[in-house]
Amino acid sequence: MERFFRSVPMLAMAMLLALFVGCASTETSSGTGEYIDDTVITAKVKTAIFNESTLKSAEINVETYKGEVQLSGFVNSRADIDTAVRIAGGVKGVKSVSNNMELK
């Protein structure tokens, strides 16, 4: 029984290590922290775009992966595209903005 209790700390350390490795990001997937950061960035970009009065009628979708924001959807003018890209790029945490928006 004493041997069992000596191995418990090692088992706990191994489980913690596996947990942290499992939550780490890779080239093709984001870790838990990055996912939460991306969710926050997406919400901030959507809010900033929604609060821009000239973009109220625009149908802009926002997705974020590792700080890179992708804008897609339909807008009324080239000026709306430029405004949305500028606003998204100004949000804290955004590393780059990819524009996939199209004119209506």
C-alpha positions as CSV (number, residue, x, y, z in Angstrom):
1,M,0.0,0.0,0.0
2,E,2.9,2.4,0.8
3,R,4.3,1.8,-2.7
4,F,0.9,2.9,-4.1
5,F,0.9,6.2,-2.3
6,R,4.5,7.0,-3.5
7,S,3.4,6.5,-7.1
8,V,0.3,8.8,-6.8
9,P,2.4,12.1,-7.2
10,M,4.1,10.7,-10.3
11,L,0.7,9.6,-11.7
12,A,-0.7,13.1,-11.0
13,M,2.2,14.7,-12.8
14,A,1.9,12.4,-15.8
15,M,-1.9,13.3,-16.0
16,L,-1.2,17.0,-15.8
17,L,1.5,16.8,-18.5
18,A,-0.9,14.9,-20.8
19,L,-3.6,17.5,-20.1
20,F,-1.3,20.4,-21.1
21,V,0.1,18.6,-24.2
22,G,-3.5,17.8,-25.2
23,C,-4.4,21.5,-25.0
24,A,-1.4,22.8,-26.9
25,S,-1.8,24.2,-30.4
26,T,-0.5,22.7,-33.5
27,E,-0.1,24.0,-37.1
28,T,-3.6,23.0,-37.9
29,S,-5.5,23.4,-34.6
30,S,-5.6,25.9,-31.9
31,G,-5.2,25.2,-28.2
32,T,-7.8,26.0,-25.6
33,G,-6.3,29.4,-24.8
34,E,-6.0,30.4,-28.4
35,Y,-9.6,29.3,-29.1
36,I,-10.9,31.5,-26.3
37,D,-8.7,34.4,-27.5
38,D,-10.1,33.9,-31.0
39,T,-13.6,33.9,-29.7
40,V,-13.0,37.2,-27.9
41,I,-11.5,38.7,-31.0
42,T,-14.4,37.6,-33.1
43,A,-16.9,39.1,-30.7
44,K,-15.0,42.4,-30.6
45,V,-14.7,42.6,-34.4
46,K,-18.4,41.8,-34.8
47,T,-19.3,44.5,-32.2
48,A,-17.1,47.1,-33.8
49,I,-18.5,46.4,-37.3
50,F,-22.1,46.4,-35.9
51,N,-21.5,49.8,-34.2
52,E,-20.3,51.4,-37.5
53,S,-23.4,53.1,-38.8
54,T,-22.4,52.9,-42.4
55,L,-22.2,49.1,-42.2
56,K,-25.7,48.5,-40.6
57,S,-27.2,46.9,-43.7
58,A,-24.1,44.8,-44.5
59,E,-24.1,41.0,-44.1
60,I,-20.6,40.5,-42.8
61,N,-19.5,37.2,-41.3
62,V,-16.4,37.1,-39.0
63,E,-14.2,34.1,-38.2
64,T,-10.9,34.2,-36.3
65,Y,-8.1,31.6,-36.2
66,K,-4.9,32.3,-34.3
67,G,-5.6,36.0,-34.4
68,E,-6.1,36.1,-38.2
69,V,-9.6,37.5,-39.0
70,Q,-11.5,36.4,-42.1
71,L,-14.3,38.7,-43.2
72,S,-16.9,37.3,-45.7
73,G,-20.4,38.1,-46.8
74,F,-22.0,40.8,-48.9
75,V,-21.7,44.6,-48.7
76,N,-23.1,47.5,-50.8
77,S,-19.9,49.1,-51.9
78,R,-16.1,49.0,-52.1
79,A,-16.1,51.7,-49.4
80,D,-17.9,49.3,-47.1
81,I,-15.3,46.6,-47.7
82,D,-12.5,49.1,-46.9
83,T,-14.3,50.3,-43.8
84,A,-14.9,46.7,-42.5
85,V,-11.3,45.7,-43.1
86,R,-10.0,48.9,-41.4
87,I,-12.3,48.4,-38.4
88,A,-11.3,44.7,-38.0
89,G,-7.6,45.5,-38.3
90,G,-8.0,48.1,-35.5
91,V,-9.3,45.6,-32.9
92,K,-6.7,44.6,-30.3
93,G,-5.3,41.1,-30.8
94,V,-6.0,41.0,-34.6
95,K,-2.8,39.9,-36.4
96,S,-4.1,40.2,-39.9
97,V,-7.4,40.5,-41.9
98,S,-8.4,38.4,-44.8
99,N,-11.1,39.9,-47.0
100,N,-13.5,37.6,-48.7
101,M,-16.4,40.0,-48.9
102,E,-18.3,40.5,-52.1
103,L,-20.4,43.3,-53.5
104,K,-24.2,42.8,-53.6
